[in-house]
Amino acid sequence: MNRWTTCVIASLTCLCIAVQAQAHYLWISVKQGTDDTQVANIYFEESPHPGDGSYMDHFLGKSDVWVRTVSQPMPSAVAATEVKEGENRWMRSTMPRATEYSVDAYGKFGVYSYGKTKVLLHYYARNLSVESHDAMHELGHAEQMDFDLVPHEVGDTLEFTLLWQGKPVADRMVFIRGADGLRINVSTDAKGRVDLQRPASGNLTLRSSVEFDTPGEDDGEAYEKVRHNITLVMPL
């Protein structure tokens, strides 16, 4: 193997690693537990499903997870523990059983190199289940998190507002996926909003990000940019 071929293979390997890291996000799914509890499963994968959890060490014991319900709307911190099943690995939190809730999570990944650019990565995730307009109004905004994607119901339309520290973020792409092949990529308007005709059923997933050219240092490692990523899962 000549030197040129070796360099090409090395470059492609680095590119694949970067692409894999870019495709990972923090996700939350909620499943039935015992009669009076539910479990919130927290994944760091390409989608809200269990995977090998190869990057989970960045979040174990370091992440914040909160549960809010209509009867207890103030954020209640819950512990997240490691789960291993076969080749899959993720985090799990136990929560009180409720039909309307918001599970919110935040974790700092740390510094990651995208080529020659070092970026400090932060991840936020939400799973929001509501059955009424009042519940969406009560639980829609996770005020304890710096970065949020807030839904609002207007007739048959779902309106989502991207917020950074309580202020709307314009001109950021929101990636929307749903049942029956729903696949929409749309940029937020001047008020940080995107609109979607409400699907009849199925899980709705959204993700977005915001990035700042703010150099600094984290755990002794310098970075040039800071990126915050958010996901929202809404069972409909």
C-alpha positions as CSV (number, residue, x, y, z in Angstrom):
1,M,0.0,0.0,0.0
2,N,1.5,3.3,-1.1
3,R,1.7,6.5,1.0
4,W,-1.1,8.2,-0.9
5,T,-3.5,5.3,-0.4
6,T,-2.7,5.2,3.3
7,C,-3.5,8.9,3.6
8,V,-6.8,8.6,1.8
9,I,-7.9,5.7,4.0
10,A,-6.9,7.6,7.1
11,S,-8.8,10.7,6.0
12,L,-11.9,8.6,5.2
13,T,-11.7,6.9,8.6
14,C,-11.5,10.3,10.4
15,L,-14.4,11.6,8.3
16,C,-16.5,8.5,9.2
17,I,-15.9,9.0,12.9
18,A,-16.9,12.7,12.6
19,V,-20.0,11.9,10.7
20,Q,-21.0,9.2,13.3
21,A,-20.5,11.7,16.1
22,Q,-22.5,14.4,14.3
23,A,-25.4,11.9,13.8
24,H,-25.7,11.2,17.6
25,Y,-28.2,13.1,19.7
26,L,-29.7,12.8,23.2
27,W,-33.1,11.3,23.0
28,I,-35.8,10.3,25.6
29,S,-38.5,7.6,25.3
30,V,-41.0,6.8,28.0
31,K,-42.3,3.3,28.6
32,Q,-44.7,1.7,31.1
33,G,-43.2,0.4,34.3
34,T,-45.0,-0.9,37.3
35,D,-48.6,0.0,38.1
36,D,-47.6,3.3,39.6
37,T,-44.4,4.1,37.7
38,Q,-43.0,4.7,34.3
39,V,-39.4,4.6,33.0
40,A,-37.7,7.2,30.9
41,N,-35.0,5.7,28.7
42,I,-32.3,8.1,27.6
43,Y,-30.3,7.3,24.5
44,F,-27.3,8.9,22.8
45,E,-27.9,7.5,19.4
46,E,-29.0,8.5,15.9
47,S,-32.7,8.0,16.8
48,P,-34.7,7.5,20.0
49,H,-33.9,3.8,20.2
50,P,-31.3,1.7,22.1
51,G,-27.9,1.3,20.5
52,D,-24.4,0.3,21.6
53,G,-24.1,3.5,23.8
54,S,-20.5,3.9,22.7
55,Y,-20.4,7.6,23.8
56,M,-22.6,7.1,26.9
57,D,-19.6,7.6,29.3
58,H,-19.8,11.3,28.5
59,F,-23.2,11.5,30.2
60,L,-23.3,8.8,32.9
61,G,-23.4,10.4,36.4
62,K,-23.0,13.9,34.8
63,S,-26.4,14.5,33.3
64,D,-29.5,16.3,34.6
65,V,-32.9,14.7,34.2
66,W,-36.2,16.3,35.3
67,V,-39.8,15.2,35.3
68,R,-42.8,17.5,35.3
69,T,-46.5,16.7,35.4
70,V,-49.6,18.8,35.3
71,S,-50.1,18.2,39.1
72,Q,-46.4,18.8,39.8
73,P,-45.3,21.3,37.1
74,M,-42.0,22.3,38.9
75,P,-39.0,20.4,37.7
76,S,-38.3,17.4,39.9
77,A,-34.8,15.9,39.5
78,V,-34.5,12.1,39.0
79,A,-31.5,9.9,38.9
80,A,-30.3,8.3,35.7
81,T,-28.6,4.9,35.9
82,E,-26.9,2.7,33.4
83,V,-28.7,-0.1,31.6
84,K,-27.2,-2.9,29.6
85,E,-29.2,-5.4,27.6
86,G,-27.2,-7.6,25.2
87,E,-25.1,-5.2,23.0
88,N,-27.3,-2.2,23.9
89,R,-26.5,0.4,26.5
90,W,-28.3,3.5,27.7
91,M,-29.5,5.4,30.8
92,R,-32.8,4.9,32.6
93,S,-34.8,7.0,35.1
94,T,-37.9,6.0,37.1
95,M,-40.8,8.5,37.1
96,P,-44.3,8.6,38.6
97,R,-46.9,7.2,36.3
98,A,-48.8,9.9,34.4
99,T,-50.5,10.3,31.0
100,E,-49.4,14.0,30.7
101,Y,-45.8,14.8,31.4
102,S,-42.5,16.3,30.2
103,V,-39.2,14.5,30.8
104,D,-36.3,16.9,30.2
105,A,-32.6,16.1,30.1
106,Y,-29.3,18.0,29.7
107,G,-25.8,16.7,29.3
108,K,-22.4,18.1,28.3
109,F,-20.5,15.9,25.9
110,G,-17.3,17.9,26.0
111,V,-14.9,19.0,23.3
112,Y,-15.0,17.2,20.0
113,S,-12.8,17.7,16.9
114,Y,-14.5,18.3,13.5
115,G,-11.5,18.2,11.3
116,K,-9.3,21.1,12.6
117,T,-12.1,22.8,14.5
118,K,-12.7,21.9,18.1
119,V,-16.3,22.3,19.3
120,L,-17.7,22.1,22.8
121,L,-20.9,20.1,22.5
122,H,-24.0,20.3,24.8
123,Y,-27.1,18.2,24.4
124,Y,-30.7,18.7,25.5
125,A,-33.6,16.3,25.1
126,R,-37.3,16.3,25.9
127,N,-40.2,13.8,25.7
128,L,-43.5,15.6,26.0
129,S,-46.9,13.8,26.3
130,V,-50.0,16.0,26.5
131,E,-53.6,15.5,25.7
132,S,-55.0,19.0,26.1
133,H,-54.3,22.5,25.2
134,D,-53.9,23.5,28.9
135,A,-51.4,20.7,29.5
136,M,-49.3,21.8,26.5
137,H,-49.4,25.3,27.8
138,E,-48.3,24.2,31.3
139,L,-45.6,21.7,30.3
140,G,-44.5,23.0,26.9
141,H,-41.6,25.2,28.0
142,A,-38.8,23.6,30.0
143,E,-37.7,26.8,31.7
144,Q,-34.9,25.1,33.6
145,M,-33.0,24.4,30.4
146,D,-31.0,27.1,28.5
147,F,-32.1,25.6,25.1
148,D,-35.6,24.6,24.3
149,L,-38.0,23.8,21.5
150,V,-41.5,24.8,22.7
151,P,-44.7,23.6,21.1
152,H,-48.0,25.6,21.0
153,E,-51.3,24.4,19.6
154,V,-53.2,26.7,17.2
155,G,-56.3,24.8,15.9
156,D,-55.0,22.0,13.7
157,T,-51.5,23.5,13.6
158,L,-48.6,22.9,15.8
159,E,-46.3,25.8,16.3
160,F,-42.8,25.3,17.6
161,T,-40.5,28.1,18.9
162,L,-36.8,27.6,19.3
163,L,-35.5,29.4,22.4
164,W,-32.0,30.1,23.6
165,Q,-32.0,31.4,27.2
166,G,-35.6,32.4,26.8
167,K,-35.1,34.3,23.5
168,P,-36.3,33.2,20.0
169,V,-33.6,31.9,17.7
170,A,-34.2,32.8,14.0
171,D,-32.8,31.2,10.9
172,R,-32.0,27.8,12.4
173,M,-33.0,24.5,10.7
174,V,-35.5,22.3,12.4
175,F,-35.6,18.7,11.3
176,I,-39.1,17.1,11.7
177,R,-39.9,13.4,11.4
178,G,-43.1,11.5,11.9
179,A,-45.4,8.6,10.9
180,D,-46.3,7.8,7.3
181,G,-43.0,9.1,5.9
182,L,-43.3,12.6,7.3
183,R,-40.0,14.3,6.7
184,I,-39.7,18.1,6.8
185,N,-36.6,20.3,7.1
186,V,-37.6,23.9,7.8
187,S,-35.8,27.1,9.0
188,T,-37.2,29.1,11.9
189,D,-38.6,32.5,11.0
190,A,-37.7,35.9,12.5
191,K,-39.7,34.9,15.7
192,G,-37.9,31.6,16.0
193,R,-41.0,29.6,14.9
194,V,-41.9,26.8,12.5
195,D,-45.4,25.6,11.8
196,L,-46.6,22.0,11.2
197,Q,-50.1,20.6,10.3
198,R,-50.8,18.4,13.2
199,P,-50.4,14.7,12.3
200,A,-53.2,12.3,13.2
201,S,-51.1,9.9,15.2
202,G,-47.6,8.5,15.8
203,N,-44.5,9.8,17.4
204,L,-43.3,13.2,16.2
205,T,-39.6,13.9,16.6
206,L,-37.8,17.2,16.1
207,R,-34.2,18.3,16.5
208,S,-32.3,21.5,16.0
209,S,-29.2,23.3,17.2
210,V,-27.6,26.6,17.8
211,E,-23.9,27.5,17.5
212,F,-21.7,30.3,18.8
213,D,-18.2,31.3,17.8
214,T,-17.1,31.5,21.5
215,P,-13.6,30.2,22.1
216,G,-12.8,28.8,25.6
217,E,-11.5,25.8,27.5
218,D,-13.2,22.8,29.0
219,D,-11.4,20.4,31.2
220,G,-8.1,21.7,30.0
221,E,-9.0,21.4,26.3
222,A,-9.4,24.5,24.1
223,Y,-12.2,24.9,21.7
224,E,-13.2,27.5,19.0
225,K,-17.0,27.0,18.9
226,V,-19.9,26.0,21.2
227,R,-22.8,24.0,19.8
228,H,-26.1,23.2,21.6
229,N,-28.3,20.4,20.2
230,I,-31.9,19.7,21.2
231,T,-34.4,16.9,20.4
232,L,-38.1,16.7,21.2
233,V,-40.2,13.6,21.0
234,M,-44.0,14.0,21.1
235,P,-46.3,11.0,21.2
236,L,-49.5,12.0,19.4
